[in-house]
Amino acid sequence: MSQKMRICSIILTLAAIGAAITACGGTTAKEDNQTTPDTTASTGETTAAETIEIMPELPKKDYGGRTFTFLTSNENDDNGVDWVTKDIYAPEETGDIITDAVYQRNRWLEEEFNIKIAEYQCVTMTETKKAVTSGVTDYDAVMTGIANGCNMGAQNYILDLQTLPYLNLKAAWWDQGLTKDTSIAGRTYIATGDITIVDNDATAVLMFNKQMAANLDYDFYDMVRNNTWDLATMYSCAKSAVKDLNGDGKMEGPNDQFGLATADWSGNCYMYCSGLSLSAKDSEGFPVLKTDTNLLTEVVTAAGEMISDKEVTVRSGQNGITSSDELRYVFEEGRALFFGEVMACVTRMRESETDFGVIPFPKYDLAQDGYHHIAHSTACKGVCVPTTQNDLEMTGIILEAMAAKSLYTVTDAYYDKSLTYKFMRDEESAEMLNIILSTRSYDLAYIYNWGNLYSGIIDLINTGKDNVASTWDKRKKTAEKAMQKTIDAYKENE
């Protein structure tokens, strides 16, 4: 993930205890007209926290009070009300650490460039397509899901961000992993990084019950540090935590203790933690389906054995659990050693009495190059620019400045907020969070799911089946046809 997390590790040492996160909503365009007298940060001077801000070299511009409007997600967009955008606009300071950081960043932008920041919350992909089709130029940028951005790029609704003046996607405040993994033929249609905190919220993390781990004499932090944390070890630890609490001989989610509670979508977390990818790039930068099917079979078999073991693992839709909230309650109530979900679940458990920590998903093979994590392809957000945008210089300048300033405001607040929860009040949790957020990768085969090849492989994990080779062979031809359509669309956009 570029230099972002290296810088964030410095910020981590400066984090103070803050308030809990709240959501900001609304479904109409909102303008932020207030200004702030504090422009110290723009001079590069040292702040009270002794953080030196390294900002991009951008031309000094006065945009005469023009409004810069983002399309952002409302409660009807992908993944629902829990993923309403809360990091682009804030009408005022409320005492909430994230809201106040967004407000302060926007005050700086408005003062620095004489603009007004506004957002229109909507179903982002639908609204973007509608605006471009009708020639509407009201929207300067869109904050939408990674999969949306990739698909809209292929369909020519958004611009190649590499063509925007002053936008430097190699800078520390942009996630270069996303740029590298999702760019096709050198073109980049969506970018994420410090400009949003949702990329962090949508990153898969593994939580563990601290008291249960202590009772079983497990030190997961040391396992991670000492390179003994792999999938086989995780499964063994999970088995040791199982208890039929009510003694009825059946393992049921509402009543018993499990080794692992994990989301029904999370089979991919246990596959991608091996470092595998179902796609690669050819010499021209176009995607190809390519993986070691022998290793894939090993990984899918091992992950599937754990995920499909109903005596050890509980998922929504099985063992009497009907919703993701009920699954989370199993962990919150202290009845699971591990909980595999996304970072956003941390904030949803702020009232939990269970003391828990965060660790990376395990390696499959201890010899592999490091830990690997994914971000949910629809929940994870990035910024893109509609093709109808008609002032690309302004757009490039504002997005670059906004991303850079966010590193020292919104990202700082995100870490600060995370460290306020009981489980994160230790150096180990900060260390583990850094590992997790700095080892993300993105697979185009997951994002596009060409020919349902990706979903077919994940189904094998969730059901505990190991016929990987036959599934690959059966779906590969259809997937390649679908992938070729994407490639052809990119070539047409040239």
Number of C-alpha atoms within 10 A of each C-alpha: 20 17 15 20 21 13 14 20 15 12 19 21 12 14 18 14 15 19 16 15 18 13 14 14 16 15 14 12 14 17 17 19 14 13 17 14 8 11 14 11 17 14 10 13 14 12 11 7 9 9 15 13 17 16 20 16 10 13 9 9 12 13 15 10 14 13 20 20 21 24 28 29 30 24 18 14 22 20 15 12 14 14 21 23 27 21 22 24 24 26 18 14 14 12 13 16 22 30 25 20 23 24 25 22 25 27 25 22 22 25 18 18 20 17 22 23 22 24 28 22 24 22 18 24 23 11 17 25 18 13 18 18 12 10 12 14 14 16 23 25 22 26 29 26 27 28 23 22 29 22 17 20 27 20 15 19 22 26 22 19 21 18 13 18 14 21 23 17 21 13 18 22 30 26 25 21 20 22 23 17 17 26 23 24 17 13 19 24 27 30 23 26 29 26 29 27 24 25 24 24 23 22 22 26 28 21 26 25 21 21 15 19 17 11 9 13 9 14 11 20 17 12 15 19 11 9 15 15 23 20 22 16 15 18 19 13 18 20 19 13 20 20 19 15 15 12 10 10 9 14 23 20 25 14 18 20 27 30 27 33 29 24 20 19 15 20 24 23 26 27 27 25 27 26 17 18 21 19 18 16 17 13 7 9 14 18 24 17 18 14 13 10 14 10 12 21 17 15 24 27 20 20 26 23 19 25 25 20 15 18 20 23 27 29 27 20 13 16 18 16 19 13 14 15 12 16 25 23 18 23 27 20 12 21 25 31 27 29 27 25 24 21 24 18 19 20 16 13 15 16 10 17 11 20 16 25 25 27 24 24 26 26 27 25 18 15 9 12 10 15 24 27 27 26 25 25 20 17 24 25 33 26 23 31 27 25 23 20 19 13 11 19 13 19 20 21 22 22 20 25 24 20 26 23 26 25 27 23 21 27 27 22 28 23 26 23 22 24 21 17 23 16 21 23 14 12 11 16 19 20 17 20 22 19 19 24 24 21 17 21 21 22 22 25 23 20 19 20 17 24 18 17 25 23 17 16 25 24 17 21 27 22 14 19 15 21 13 22 13 10 14 16 11 13 17 17 14 15 21 17 13 17 22 16 14 22 18 12 15 18 13 11 13 8
